[in-house]
């Protein structure tokens, strides 16, 4: 499959496909990270582009990525290595303060996008209004992801925010399920499975009321004794508002343990015959017998996806979420 790369400089649009040196790599995620396009071109004196110019990737006539050139690095051989990011970059790069009430997460996404001049596409609405929230000096992406997480917990649904072909998009997980099957005897050419308790695993939670160090007061403590005995103490520490009562603090602590007291499992799949229609956020059927201590057979979520177009070939690398059974 041949991909096409276009660069827009002012009113001029250049087809940069003929001067690509080593293909194109496009990565996207539903974990709050910006979509990224990486490529290298030979400086030919014709294709002209600078930082802030638009980069567009197409495959089979469909726009996969639309973003802006952020970094350029030129070698002595006059090869320019480029990295471009989509609109999620601006949500991660900028901070703001928002005080709002009785707004859905979808309404908040549209409001923030309008404030910062960002384009929006399809925005699925949970229909649930967040009663009141104050976000002070936070990154825009954290503000929006918090709203989506709150809405998800209230409705029992999961929503993803990402950039799709140059437009901020919000979709419910079930809207993104596709009829695709990945098996070792077909769609999977290789896989890597990793278990980890070193980075994002906690078996003890301590919540403190904020204050000066000498007056800081423990508000709530909870632990999973069995896991403390197995793994040693892995403590989660957070400041909490004074307004929370004991029941709310207990609920928060138990919620953190439910989410964080586990072995983190990571599965990466590589598909040598890349499917251009598989994106981060899609749920697909995965069938891998005898995968370590589990046998994976069922729907799995693509949390991040990298499409690599090189020499007429298309490979896909996918990081999958393994649901706890």
VOGU-3710 file (C-alpha; in Angstrom, 3 decimals, decimal comma):
1> xxxxxxxxxx> 0,000/0,000/0,000  1,343/3,401/-0,992  0,900/6,358/1,313  0,961/9,968/0,143  2,440/12,867/2,076  1,492/16,480/1,386  2,928/19,645/2,934  1,027/22,942/2,902  3,141/26,123/2,978  0,994/29,236/2,788
11> xxxxxxxxxx> -1,206/28,827/-0,285  1,079/26,220/-1,865  0,608/22,468/-1,422  3,578/20,206/-2,178  3,474/16,465/-2,793  6,440/15,313/-0,720  5,947/11,610/-1,441  8,690/11,406/-4,135  11,359/12,833/-1,824  10,650/10,578/1,175
21> xxxxxxxxxx> 13,794/8,699/2,175  12,462/5,977/4,489  8,689/5,952/4,489  6,277/7,450/6,996  5,391/6,479/10,563  2,112/7,645/12,120  1,286/6,973/15,778  -1,968/7,715/17,597  -3,420/6,906/21,001  -6,541/7,152/23,160
31> xxxxxxxxxx> -4,450/7,664/26,307  -4,300/11,457/26,094  -1,198/11,681/23,911  -0,844/13,674/20,725  -0,880/11,879/17,392  2,572/12,014/15,786  3,817/11,801/12,208  7,509/11,137/11,531  9,223/11,187/8,167  12,418/12,243/6,407
41> xxxxxxxxxx> 12,745/13,991/3,050  15,619/14,989/0,805  16,021/18,733/0,407  15,369/19,208/-3,298  15,000/22,983/-3,522  11,373/22,642/-4,680  9,372/21,412/-1,713  9,406/24,279/0,738  8,052/24,047/4,280  8,722/25,525/7,711
51> xxxxxxxxxx> 7,710/24,964/11,314  3,957/25,378/11,744  3,105/24,220/8,207  0,455/21,561/7,763  1,427/17,935/7,096  -1,205/15,571/5,661  -0,944/11,790/5,323  -3,267/9,888/2,981  -3,627/6,180/2,216  -6,037/4,805/-0,365
61> xxxxxxxxxx> -7,317/8,349/-0,804  -8,365/8,687/2,840  -6,859/11,258/5,180  -5,255/9,507/8,135  -3,416/12,425/9,730  -3,526/16,187/9,551  -1,206/18,138/11,825  1,590/20,672/12,028  5,339/20,468/11,578  6,957/21,011/14,965
71> xxxxxxxxxx> 10,573/19,864/14,591  13,022/19,738/11,682  16,505/18,278/11,823  18,840/18,522/8,824  21,844/16,239/8,301  25,009/16,957/6,344  23,536/14,849/3,503  20,670/17,400/3,266  18,103/14,975/4,629  15,459/16,673/6,773
81> xxxxxxxxxx> 13,906/14,598/9,558  10,508/15,920/10,561  8,052/15,399/13,398  4,500/16,731/13,142  1,740/16,582/15,760  -2,043/16,752/15,586  -4,336/19,023/17,640  -3,937/16,924/20,779  -0,496/18,531/21,047  -2,109/21,899/21,789
91> xxxxxxxxxx> -4,336/20,380/24,456  -1,258/18,919/26,156  0,904/22,027/25,664  -1,496/24,680/26,971  -2,884/25,261/30,443  -6,025/27,004/31,555  -8,476/27,606/34,374  -12,090/26,559/33,933  -14,903/26,941/36,440  -18,066/25,339/35,134
101> xxxxxxxxxx> -21,322/23,760/36,261  -24,090/21,691/34,697  -22,081/20,951/31,558  -21,618/17,657/29,780  -18,101/16,598/28,859  -19,056/17,097/25,207  -20,057/20,697/25,882  -16,762/21,260/27,687  -14,763/19,841/24,766  -16,506/22,194/22,363
111> xxxxxxxxxx> -15,985/25,159/24,677  -12,260/24,521/25,146  -11,784/23,884/21,417  -13,502/27,171/20,579  -11,399/29,056/23,134  -8,176/27,783/21,572  -9,194/27,803/17,905  -9,212/24,020/17,465  -11,410/22,121/14,997  -13,925/19,565/16,225
121> xxxxxxxxxx> -15,510/16,593/14,485  -17,949/14,038/15,892  -18,477/14,579/19,621  -20,472/11,833/21,312  -22,385/13,116/24,331  -22,950/11,090/27,496  -25,998/13,234/28,277  -24,809/13,477/31,892  -24,106/16,961/33,230  -21,230/17,480/35,636
131> xxxxxxxxxx> -22,773/19,435/38,532  -19,801/21,674/39,301  -16,051/21,601/38,837  -13,068/23,918/39,240  -9,934/23,273/37,197  -7,153/25,720/37,998  -3,922/25,923/36,007  -4,267/22,408/34,589  -3,341/21,284/31,089  -6,297/21,339/28,730
141> xxxxxxxxxx> -5,962/17,623/28,095  -6,137/16,855/31,824  -9,218/19,067/32,174  -11,008/17,271/29,352  -9,921/13,771/30,330  -11,106/14,416/33,892  -14,521/15,429/32,581  -14,722/12,316/30,404  -13,648/10,094/33,296  -16,249/11,617/35,638
151> xxxxxxxxxx> -18,931/11,175/32,981  -17,828/7,599/32,376  -18,048/6,669/36,041  -21,481/8,301/36,340  -22,913/6,535/33,285  -20,972/3,263/33,270  -19,617/4,043/29,801  -16,117/4,753/28,495  -15,324/7,714/26,265  -12,170/8,486/24,286
161> xxxxxxxxxx> -10,807/11,824/23,083  -8,519/11,853/20,048  -7,790/13,694/16,810  -9,207/12,078/13,705  -7,827/13,537/10,461  -7,495/17,049/11,888  -10,615/17,217/14,051  -10,967/16,624/17,778  -13,290/13,685/18,254  -15,040/12,077/21,214
171> xxxxxxxxxx> -16,392/8,553/20,841  -17,842/5,996/23,197  -15,856/2,766/23,260  -18,693/0,634/21,914  -19,029/2,965/18,913  -15,484/2,072/17,886  -15,769/-1,723/17,903  -14,971/-3,206/14,489  -15,451/-6,565/12,807  -11,767/-7,490/12,665
181> xxxxxxxxxx> -10,017/-10,644/13,867  -6,312/-10,879/14,751  -4,847/-14,395/14,995  -1,343/-15,804/15,067  -2,093/-17,788/11,906  -3,147/-14,694/9,996  -3,292/-11,109/11,219  -0,529/-11,289/13,845  3,064/-11,627/12,699  4,620/-11,162/16,145
191> xxxxxxxxxx> 3,681/-10,198/19,688  5,268/-9,130/22,975  3,683/-9,671/26,392  4,925/-7,865/29,518  3,856/-7,893/33,164  4,943/-5,082/35,467  4,397/-3,851/39,056  7,198/-1,259/39,008  5,505/1,814/37,532  1,778/2,150/38,100
201> xxxxxxxxxx> 0,933/-0,447/40,752  0,003/0,491/44,338  -1,188/-1,633/47,263  -1,391/1,126/49,892  -3,202/4,460/49,706  -2,635/7,432/51,979  -4,723/10,555/51,527  -3,601/13,731/53,289  -5,251/17,043/53,939  -3,005/19,663/52,334
211> xxxxxxxxxx> -1,074/22,082/54,504  2,413/23,018/55,516  4,554/19,970/56,050  4,466/20,225/59,843  0,642/20,520/59,894  -0,194/18,025/57,148  -2,711/15,496/58,488  -3,464/11,949/57,386  -7,076/11,860/56,240  -7,497/8,246/55,130
221> xxxxxxxxxx> -5,407/5,118/54,775  -6,237/1,819/53,071  -4,223/-1,159/51,903  -4,373/-4,645/50,424  -2,429/-6,638/53,028  -1,973/-9,729/50,867  -0,374/-7,738/48,047  1,783/-5,793/50,515  3,127/-9,148/51,701  3,797/-10,314/48,126
231> xxxxxxxxxx> 5,192/-7,136/46,552  6,354/-4,988/49,451  4,713/-1,658/50,204  3,868/0,368/47,104  2,275/3,567/48,392  -0,025/5,965/46,569  0,047/9,497/48,057  -2,392/12,305/47,366  -3,593/15,587/48,868  -7,388/15,813/49,181
241> xxxxxxxxxx> -9,821/18,679/49,901  -10,955/19,270/53,493  -14,578/19,240/52,296  -14,583/15,460/51,684  -16,180/13,466/54,479  -15,060/10,083/55,791  -17,312/8,066/53,488  -16,113/10,000/50,439  -12,468/9,538/51,456  -12,994/5,808/51,970
251> xxxxxxxxxx> -14,672/5,525/48,579  -11,791/7,407/46,944  -9,154/5,221/48,589  -10,920/1,988/47,701  -11,440/3,222/44,143  -7,710/3,887/43,778  -6,867/0,409/45,077  -9,403/-1,201/42,769  -7,756/0,520/39,809  -4,095/0,372/40,835
261> xxxxxxxxxx> -3,605/-2,774/42,947  -2,905/-5,162/40,099  -0,153/-6,527/37,907  -0,062/-4,294/34,859  -0,208/-6,366/31,678  0,960/-5,025/28,339  0,466/-6,744/24,989  1,920/-5,412/21,760  0,885/-6,945/18,458  2,518/-6,492/15,072
271> xxxxxxxxxx> 0,626/-7,052/11,868  2,852/-7,342/8,795  -0,153/-6,862/6,524  -1,254/-3,560/8,015  -4,915/-2,642/8,080  -5,301/1,052/7,351  -8,769/1,012/8,904  -7,554/-0,062/12,366  -7,150/2,894/14,698  -6,445/3,529/18,365
281> xxxxxxxxxx> -9,765/3,150/20,146  -10,997/0,244/18,037  -11,986/-2,953/19,815  -11,092/-6,090/17,839  -11,262/-9,837/18,364  -7,874/-11,256/19,365  -7,096/-14,972/19,432  -3,709/-15,969/20,899  -3,670/-19,458/22,458  -1,311/-20,157/25,364
291> xxxxxxxxxx> -0,219/-16,540/25,881  1,971/-16,825/29,004  -0,324/-17,578/31,957  -3,435/-16,629/30,001  -5,044/-17,719/26,791  -6,377/-14,615/25,124  -9,535/-15,068/23,127  -11,990/-12,201/22,986  -12,416/-8,516/22,336  -9,439/-6,307/23,164
301> xxxxxxxxxx> -8,973/-2,560/22,936  -6,266/-0,927/20,811  -4,926/1,761/23,162  -2,269/3,032/20,772  -1,475/2,201/17,174  1,462/2,912/14,885  1,119/2,615/11,111  4,400/2,270/9,218  4,435/2,798/5,451  7,745/1,871/3,825
311> xxxxxxxxxx> 8,758/0,595/0,373  5,187/-0,133/-0,646  4,554/-2,184/2,490  2,335/-1,373/5,443  2,930/-2,668/8,967  0,851/-1,970/12,056  2,021/-2,112/15,669  -0,715/-2,067/18,308  -0,605/-1,754/22,089  -3,567/-3,640/23,489
321> xxxxx> -5,469/-3,367/26,752  -5,917/-6,733/28,403  -9,085/-6,674/30,496  -8,931/-8,263/33,922  -11,062/-11,381/34,037
//
